[in-house]
Amino acid sequence: MNALLRSRTGLLVLSTVLTALVVLAGTTVRGEAADGPRGVLPVNRYAGPVGTATMHGDAGSSDTTPYAGPGAHPSLPTAVPLGGVCPTILAGSDAMPQALCTGYLDRAPTLHLLDPKTTLPLASLKLEKGSLLGGVYAYVDHRDRLVTVDGSGAILLIGHDRNGPGGSWRLFVQDRIPVAWTITTVAPGYDGRIWFGTADGRAGYADPRTKEVRAAKLGSKPEIVANSTSTAPEGASVVTDRATYLLTAGRRGKVRVEWRRGYDRGPARKPGQLSHGSGATPTFFGPRTGHEYVAITDNARPLEHLIVYRAKSGRTVCRAPIFGADNSGTENSTVGWRNQLYVASTYGYPYPATPDGAGEAEPASADFVGGMQRFRVGPRGCKAVWTQGTRSAAVPRLSTGEGVLYTVTRSAAQVYRLARISPRTGEVLSETTLGAGPLADTLQMVGTILPDGTLLQGSIGGVSAVRRGAP
């Protein structure tokens, strides 16, 4: 989604009866079936903690977290202005929040290390401005370093410690890997490499140990990588504005395209989307291993589709239309948990600006209707389980520890509320007001839940913290 923040300025054809039974037995969230390791993506030992290491929670971009959130009766939300738009809020094993924000005036990114108790900045580090830097997807690695890029395109590994003046906190560039292309997204590979996508349709990796950088051009026609990269033991999945890919490092380190699957990109960008093509970061999920499948949404007209592929082969498992004629479009990644997928509509969302080169929307504008859907992947394909009308203004995050979906709702009067939704029924369980007006706009950015239950939500104005209420 966060390509918005660029300067100037997301069937199951079962081969055996046994597999069918496994899928049908796949659980969704706590309370629906027995808990256990089945259906959980393996821990990536080169990434930070599951739930807070990446914008989409984990290396596979499942948009889930094992942590319970602030609950139905949180304390009064706290807004912390940070002088910019804050799409990326992460935390390492020390639970110290790191917010990467793009400044209002200079469009330059600044990384803020936040106090986990007050959310106030403890240290800040301004990074070199670049034409795409504000839209880069960062992550936290296994050493609690933030991995991102600066304006020159170099990959940065940014550490933090208390070796500043008088024992104060500081942020510092611990390592830098020069790259020849303009990177839009970085992700932690299960192979220890830093996988990336570029503005001109390349994808590849940087090896933090050797500083070796490899990349391959994707497709025979010009393609754009406008969303995040996801990784699983099979490799790195990248969605361009024309196709979905699975990449690995082959013999002698060459970037290998394991499979490519084109999708219907439609005739033009839809209102509420930020590029002409899929708005989705690929989502790894599955009922057995947590990464049997990878899901995206296309940009077909009149109705977009949820598409599920087998991760190893790229074979299409199922394809199903999403929403209706007045809201079939999304800029957001799907939430994937075992054999369940959750999709939120962003069709018509009134972004204040769009990225350079995004092209005209067709139609030019539309009402933001909203809506969320739950799909179950089973022997009969992608089956819609429920559809409801929540006007989601943030990427939903599934708390498997609490058994609820968290998102932010936007009213017609531009009031923003943190909402808890039942993943089983789609019922809105509770809402907590975050703010109102333009600076409270959450711009379809995702919230991050810390181990203590605090939810940090980025907005145009900075960060809002929602903490658990008194017992």
HELIX and SHEET records of a PDB file:
HELIX    1   1 ASN A    2  LEU A    5  5                                   4    
HELIX    2   2 VAL A   17  LEU A   24  1                                   8    
HELIX    3   3 LEU A  133  GLY A  135  5                                   3    
HELIX    4   4 PRO A  165  GLY A  167  5                                   3    
HELIX    5   5 ARG A  251  GLY A  253  5                                   3    
HELIX    6   6 PRO A  438  ALA A  440  5                                   3    
SHEET    1   A 5 THR A  64  THR A  65  0                                        
SHEET    2   A 5 ARG A 397  SER A 399  1                                        
SHEET    3   A 5 VAL A 404  ARG A 410 -1                                        
SHEET    4   A 5 VAL A 415  ILE A 421 -1                                        
SHEET    5   A 5 VAL A 428  ALA A 436 -1                                        
SHEET    1   B 4 THR A  78  PRO A  81  0                                        
SHEET    2   B 4 GLY A 462  VAL A 466 -1                                        
SHEET    3   B 4 LEU A 455  SER A 459 -1                                        
SHEET    4   B 4 THR A 448  ILE A 449 -1                                        
SHEET    1   C 4 GLY A  84  ALA A  91  0                                        
SHEET    2   C 4 PRO A  97  GLY A 103 -1                                        
SHEET    3   C 4 PRO A 109  LEU A 114 -1                                        
SHEET    4   C 4 PRO A 121  LYS A 126 -1                                        
SHEET    1   D 4 TYR A 139  VAL A 140  0                                        
SHEET    2   D 4 LEU A 146  VAL A 149 -1                                        
SHEET    3   D 4 ILE A 155  ASP A 161 -1                                        
SHEET    4   D 4 ARG A 170  ILE A 177 -1                                        
SHEET    1   E 4 ILE A 183  PRO A 188  0                                        
SHEET    2   E 4 ILE A 194  THR A 198 -1                                        
SHEET    3   E 4 ARG A 202  ALA A 206 -1                                        
SHEET    4   E 4 VAL A 213  LYS A 217 -1                                        
SHEET    1   F 4 SER A 230  ALA A 232  0                                        
SHEET    2   F 4 GLY A 235  VAL A 239 -1                                        
SHEET    3   F 4 ALA A 243  ALA A 249 -1                                        
SHEET    4   F 4 VAL A 255  GLY A 262 -1                                        
SHEET    1   G 4 THR A 283  PHE A 285  0                                        
SHEET    2   G 4 TYR A 293  THR A 297 -1                                        
SHEET    3   G 4 HIS A 305  ARG A 310 -1                                        
SHEET    4   G 4 THR A 316  PRO A 321 -1                                        
SHEET    1   H 4 VAL A 335  TRP A 337  0                                        
SHEET    2   H 4 GLN A 340  ALA A 344 -1                                        
SHEET    3   H 4 MET A 372  GLY A 378 -1                                        
SHEET    4   H 4 GLY A 381  GLN A 388 -1                                        
END                                                                             
